[in-house]
């Protein structure tokens, strides 16, 4: 990354996946595309949370997961071991198919 890159709106700790494209503007530079801005990366590609390693605060970053569901995820994980796939989260009390459909793009194992 260049020294003059504006990283103020970029999550530098987020894991990148194949095919992801991140355009980082220079400090003070404006996007030439009127439909994008430096914070589009965060808005369109919400942080992906690993449900096997996340603590309560990290789990609560998942849309629709509050304190109770985060604690239920941790409890399930402690009792049953790591999730083998993302869909297994539907076995956690309070997380059904509808919730899974809303969060599946923001979680990983």
Short mmCIF file of the C-alpha atoms (twelve columns), coordinates in Angstrom:
data_MODEL
# 
_entry.id   MODEL 
# 
loop_
_atom_site.group_PDB 
_atom_site.id 
_atom_site.type_symbol 
_atom_site.label_atom_id 
_atom_site.label_alt_id 
_atom_site.label_comp_id 
_atom_site.label_asym_id 
_atom_site.label_seq_id 
_atom_site.Cartn_x 
_atom_site.Cartn_y 
_atom_site.Cartn_z 
_atom_site.pdbx_PDB_model_num 
ATOM 1   C CA . UNK A 1   0.000   0.000   0.000   1 
ATOM 2   C CA . UNK A 2   1.287   3.443   -0.842  1 
ATOM 3   C CA . UNK A 3   2.161   5.950   1.869   1 
ATOM 4   C CA . UNK A 4   -0.454  8.403   0.620   1 
ATOM 5   C CA . UNK A 5   -3.303  5.852   0.642   1 
ATOM 6   C CA . UNK A 6   -6.395  6.964   2.561   1 
ATOM 7   C CA . UNK A 7   -7.069  3.975   4.815   1 
ATOM 8   C CA . UNK A 8   -9.396  5.821   7.199   1 
ATOM 9   C CA . UNK A 9   -12.499 4.028   5.870   1 
ATOM 10  C CA . UNK A 10  -10.922 0.624   5.309   1 
ATOM 11  C CA . UNK A 11  -10.945 -2.281  7.772   1 
ATOM 12  C CA . UNK A 12  -7.288  -3.285  7.586   1 
ATOM 13  C CA . UNK A 13  -7.853  -6.474  9.587   1 
ATOM 14  C CA . UNK A 14  -10.623 -7.874  7.386   1 
ATOM 15  C CA . UNK A 15  -9.812  -11.118 5.613   1 
ATOM 16  C CA . UNK A 16  -9.841  -10.829 1.860   1 
ATOM 17  C CA . UNK A 17  -11.337 -13.457 -0.387  1 
ATOM 18  C CA . UNK A 18  -10.559 -14.407 -3.967  1 
ATOM 19  C CA . UNK A 19  -12.101 -12.075 -6.541  1 
ATOM 20  C CA . UNK A 20  -12.494 -9.168  -4.050  1 
ATOM 21  C CA . UNK A 21  -11.492 -5.796  -5.435  1 
ATOM 22  C CA . UNK A 22  -10.683 -2.923  -3.123  1 
ATOM 23  C CA . UNK A 23  -9.980  0.505   -4.527  1 
ATOM 24  C CA . UNK A 24  -8.187  2.736   -2.051  1 
ATOM 25  C CA . UNK A 25  -7.969  6.380   -2.993  1 
ATOM 26  C CA . UNK A 26  -5.110  8.707   -2.164  1 
ATOM 27  C CA . UNK A 27  -5.622  11.076  0.755   1 
ATOM 28  C CA . UNK A 28  -7.768  13.979  -0.437  1 
ATOM 29  C CA . UNK A 29  -8.676  12.251  -3.714  1 
ATOM 30  C CA . UNK A 30  -12.344 12.031  -4.718  1 
ATOM 31  C CA . UNK A 31  -13.828 9.043   -6.486  1 
ATOM 32  C CA . UNK A 32  -14.487 9.544   -10.186 1 
ATOM 33  C CA . UNK A 33  -17.446 7.167   -9.965  1 
ATOM 34  C CA . UNK A 34  -20.364 9.086   -8.482  1 
ATOM 35  C CA . UNK A 35  -21.907 5.846   -7.175  1 
ATOM 36  C CA . UNK A 36  -18.901 4.948   -5.053  1 
ATOM 37  C CA . UNK A 37  -16.911 6.386   -2.220  1 
ATOM 38  C CA . UNK A 38  -14.073 5.262   -0.017  1 
ATOM 39  C CA . UNK A 39  -16.518 3.729   2.427   1 
ATOM 40  C CA . UNK A 40  -18.316 1.568   -0.149  1 
ATOM 41  C CA . UNK A 41  -16.031 -1.292  0.793   1 
ATOM 42  C CA . UNK A 42  -17.388 -1.303  4.329   1 
ATOM 43  C CA . UNK A 43  -21.001 -0.765  3.288   1 
ATOM 44  C CA . UNK A 44  -21.166 -3.423  0.588   1 
ATOM 45  C CA . UNK A 45  -18.753 -5.972  2.052   1 
ATOM 46  C CA . UNK A 46  -19.602 -6.124  5.722   1 
ATOM 47  C CA . UNK A 47  -17.030 -7.640  7.990   1 
ATOM 48  C CA . UNK A 48  -16.954 -11.423 7.787   1 
ATOM 49  C CA . UNK A 49  -16.955 -13.015 11.228  1 
ATOM 50  C CA . UNK A 50  -15.502 -16.453 11.929  1 
ATOM 51  C CA . UNK A 51  -18.130 -18.099 14.128  1 
ATOM 52  C CA . UNK A 52  -15.580 -20.602 15.444  1 
ATOM 53  C CA . UNK A 53  -13.187 -18.016 16.854  1 
ATOM 54  C CA . UNK A 54  -15.229 -14.856 17.452  1 
ATOM 55  C CA . UNK A 55  -15.840 -13.602 20.963  1 
ATOM 56  C CA . UNK A 56  -19.176 -12.158 22.097  1 
ATOM 57  C CA . UNK A 57  -18.386 -8.618  20.947  1 
ATOM 58  C CA . UNK A 58  -17.311 -9.801  17.502  1 
ATOM 59  C CA . UNK A 59  -20.420 -11.981 17.130  1 
ATOM 60  C CA . UNK A 60  -22.598 -9.002  18.017  1 
ATOM 61  C CA . UNK A 61  -21.254 -7.223  14.908  1 
ATOM 62  C CA . UNK A 62  -23.310 -9.665  12.829  1 
ATOM 63  C CA . UNK A 63  -26.578 -8.011  11.835  1 
ATOM 64  C CA . UNK A 64  -29.402 -9.491  13.918  1 
ATOM 65  C CA . UNK A 65  -27.111 -11.028 16.546  1 
ATOM 66  C CA . UNK A 66  -27.382 -9.392  19.930  1 
ATOM 67  C CA . UNK A 67  -26.018 -10.343 23.324  1 
ATOM 68  C CA . UNK A 68  -28.355 -13.321 23.844  1 
ATOM 69  C CA . UNK A 69  -27.698 -14.910 20.434  1 
ATOM 70  C CA . UNK A 70  -23.960 -14.259 20.714  1 
ATOM 71  C CA . UNK A 71  -23.907 -16.021 24.080  1 
ATOM 72  C CA . UNK A 72  -25.958 -18.887 22.610  1 
ATOM 73  C CA . UNK A 73  -23.449 -19.277 19.753  1 
ATOM 74  C CA . UNK A 74  -20.549 -19.426 22.206  1 
ATOM 75  C CA . UNK A 75  -22.426 -21.876 24.435  1 
ATOM 76  C CA . UNK A 76  -23.200 -24.136 21.466  1 
ATOM 77  C CA . UNK A 77  -19.575 -23.995 20.358  1 
ATOM 78  C CA . UNK A 78  -18.302 -24.875 23.853  1 
ATOM 79  C CA . UNK A 79  -20.724 -27.801 24.124  1 
ATOM 80  C CA . UNK A 80  -20.424 -29.193 20.574  1 
ATOM 81  C CA . UNK A 81  -17.019 -28.064 19.353  1 
ATOM 82  C CA . UNK A 82  -16.322 -25.945 16.298  1 
ATOM 83  C CA . UNK A 83  -18.955 -25.449 13.628  1 
ATOM 84  C CA . UNK A 84  -18.247 -27.736 10.697  1 
ATOM 85  C CA . UNK A 85  -19.998 -25.480 8.197   1 
ATOM 86  C CA . UNK A 86  -21.841 -22.159 8.226   1 
ATOM 87  C CA . UNK A 87  -25.315 -23.681 8.098   1 
ATOM 88  C CA . UNK A 88  -24.722 -25.527 11.376  1 
ATOM 89  C CA . UNK A 89  -25.371 -22.202 13.113  1 
ATOM 90  C CA . UNK A 90  -29.089 -22.918 12.582  1 
ATOM 91  C CA . UNK A 91  -28.784 -25.489 15.390  1 
ATOM 92  C CA . UNK A 92  -28.156 -22.654 17.848  1 
ATOM 93  C CA . UNK A 93  -31.245 -21.702 19.847  1 
ATOM 94  C CA . UNK A 94  -32.743 -18.532 18.380  1 
ATOM 95  C CA . UNK A 95  -31.085 -18.825 14.966  1 
ATOM 96  C CA . UNK A 96  -33.322 -20.395 12.360  1 
ATOM 97  C CA . UNK A 97  -33.280 -20.598 8.582   1 
ATOM 98  C CA . UNK A 98  -34.552 -17.026 8.155   1 
ATOM 99  C CA . UNK A 99  -31.792 -15.594 10.337  1 
ATOM 100 C CA . UNK A 100 -29.219 -17.786 8.616   1 
ATOM 101 C CA . UNK A 101 -30.284 -16.467 5.196   1 
ATOM 102 C CA . UNK A 102 -29.728 -12.904 6.446   1 
ATOM 103 C CA . UNK A 103 -26.295 -13.558 7.969   1 
ATOM 104 C CA . UNK A 104 -24.739 -16.269 5.797   1 
ATOM 105 C CA . UNK A 105 -22.725 -13.803 3.695   1 
ATOM 106 C CA . UNK A 106 -21.216 -12.254 6.834   1 
ATOM 107 C CA . UNK A 107 -20.039 -15.435 8.571   1 
ATOM 108 C CA . UNK A 108 -17.409 -18.074 7.965   1 
ATOM 109 C CA . UNK A 109 -15.984 -21.161 9.668   1 
# 
